[in-house]
């Protein structure tokens, strides 16, 4: 949640990319921790270190289906001169009262079953006759298929060293070890570990709820008929998917027409389920820039400290931006441009870090790398603006995809990186080293 309104700088101030991002990250705060059931915590960030209460595995157990024996009893065993042992019974996984293996004895043991007292090693069933009195077998016969499997005699055709095929107690993690570090994102392997050490719940920061609202009377929902002068709403789908990719629970609101009162009402209705609001479109200087019209003064009279400031950022694409907070809980709101590429680049640079901050992550930014520019001609860039060009990155090389136009959705779909051209650079020659933001 935000704690204060963004600093006032005046409408004529040209913000740098870094200034705008810093203001966002200074305002947005991690969500309060909650206790969740394991499966509900998937994708959330762990708040506290988790210590192992019991060792894993909690006891010595077999890693094979076979026979638990004493080392001396199978020493020198071969197919020609097998060791003949008395089978005293079965040891199954979860068995409460294990058998004891004495001299000249063996116990059938299943994978995961505890090594019984007296036994020192496990010989795989494939090294034995399986109790059938014939040659080596390929697997363990079910107990119900013949009494010879769990009693009688077994011939062992190979010797085994001490503790062969035995998983030692604590060989995975020991009691008192740190299982997971605070700040860890809980995926399937981490949830498996928590369950394995007996944790039914865990304290995490919840996944932020992000509501995405696109604006524009020209927008039509995919699947509907496209009339003259209309376009399909792609931004709300792109940004909702991007928010989910960043780790959020994202909700897409259908396109709102160019009416300020309708937009204000829509946003106010959505606040109940939002930790972060994102709008796209209507933030420039046109006569129908409804977001700017609707939100420039929203909340100023009723809720001290809230309000949205619209800014010019020294970047291309994405010069017009809006940021602030809205509603009684000071819910952060980022207003992005409406051109598809401008909208997506703005999301990656500003909204994604905000989402990751709400999650409580330490590293909120996309990874960056240095690469050699491969292109047919020099790249040009407007002086005083930081340009972000769509491109591909592989083997230390960055290649532009499509042109610089902020409407080129097809080029964006084939890009996996943003090529960064600094504010003081107007031309970049092929072969020059450039910085890239990795999107994949």
C-alpha positions, 0 to 999 in steps of 0.5 A: 500500500502507499503511505503518501502522495507522490511529491509535487514537481509541477506539470512542466517537469520532465521526469527521468525514467529513474526518477519516476521509478524511484517515486513509485518504489518509494511510495509502494510498500510490501503487503502485510504478511498472512498465514496461509495453507500450503497450496494457497501459499503457492507463488507467495513470498516467505516472510520468515526463515523456516527451520527443519523440526525433524530430519529428512529422512527421519530414519534410515530407510531402503532406496531399493526393493530387496532384502535387508541383511547383515554384511557378513552373511552375504560376503563372497556370495556369487551365482555359483555359491549363493548365500542362503538366508532365512527370510523372517518376513516383510518390512514395508513403508509405514510399518510400525513394528519392524522385524529384527534381522539376526545372523543368517537371516534376511527380511524382504524390504520395500523402497522407503521402509525403515532398515530393521534392527540388526540389518546392515545393508540392502541387497536389491531383489535383482541380486537374488532368486526372490525366494523362488529357488531359481536364478536371479529375478527381475522384481519382487513378487507380491506377498499375496501371490506366493508364501515363498516371497515372505518366508522360507529361504532366499539365495543372494548372488552378490555381496554388498558393502555396509549401508549399500542402498540405504538412505541415511537419516538426515541425509536430505536435511537435518533437524535444526537446519534452515529449510527455506530462507525468508524472501523465497518464492514458494513454488512446487518444490518449496511447498513439497519441502514444507509438507515433508517437514510437517508444516501445514501453514506458512507465513507469507506476503500474499500475491498482490491483487492487480486490476487492469482497466483499458479505456477507449470508445474505439475498443472492441472485445476479441471475438466480437464483430469489428466495425469501421474505425474500431480496434480490438482491445489488446492492452488489457489482455497483455497487461493482465497476463503480464501482471500474472507473470510478475506474480500477481492475481490479476483481474481484467476489466473490459474496456471503458468508453471515453467518459470520465464519470463512467471511468471514475465509477468503474475504478471506485467499484474495483478498489475493493479487490485491488492492491494496485490499479493499472489503467491504459490509455487516455493519459496524453494531451488529446481532447478525449484523454479520459483517464487524465480528465477523470483522475487528475483531481480524484480523491483530493477533496475527500481523502487527504494524501491521495490523487494522481499526478500525470507526468512527462517521462524522458523516454520512448516509447511511453512519454505520458504516464500517471502515478499516485494513489486513490481511495480510502486505502491509498491504493497505488494507481499507475496510468499507462499510455494507450499505444500497445508497445508504450503500454507494455514497455511501461508495464515492464519498467514501472508496474512490474517492479511495483508488483514485486515490491508489493510481494516483498521481493528483494530483487524487483527488476528484470535481469539486464545484460550487456550485448553486441548490437547486430543490425543492418544500419545504425539505430537512431534515438531522440536526444534527451530520451531513453529509448527502449527498442524491441529486440532478441537476445542470444549468445551475447548479441542483441538484434532489433525486431521491427521498428520504433513505432509504438503500435507494432504489436507483432514485433513485440510478440517476437521480442524477448528483450528491450535494447536500451539507448541512453538519453545522451546517445542519438545513434548506435552503430552495429557492433557497439555494446548495448544494455538489454533488459531480458524479458523472458 
